[in-house]
Amino acid sequence: MTIDKLKSILSSQFGIDLDVIKESTDVVEDLGADSLDIAELLSTIEEEWHVPPIPDSALVDIHTVGELAGLVESRVAAL
């Protein structure tokens, strides 16, 4: 469920067809996200899942949509 919602957010934010986004999709390399895009994405995630602010440092080892979904799930589980 998290992955589907996240893919929908990414599809909307980047104007990319939902079917193109896979768990292995690299947010920067494949979607072309820059630092502003990442900041906007984090804000959307925080609002959508009602989690505390996600520090940029949490994204150091996060590259793919699947890894990002794992981060979101861990933040939600910590609530």
C-alpha positions, 0 to 999 in steps of 0.5 A: 500500500505504501509503495502504491501511494508513493508511486502515485505521488511521484507520478503526480509530482514528476508528470510521469505515467504511473506504470513507468515507476517501479520499486527499482526506479531511482528517484534522482537518476530515473526521475531526474529529481533535484534538491527542490524536488526532494524537498517537495517530495519529503513535505508531501510524504510528511503530510500524507502519512502524518510523520514528523519531518524527515531530515535530509540526512535520512536520504543519504542511502535512499535511492530507489522508490522501494528504499524510499517506501521502506523509509516511510514505513519505518517512520510510520511504524515509529509513531 
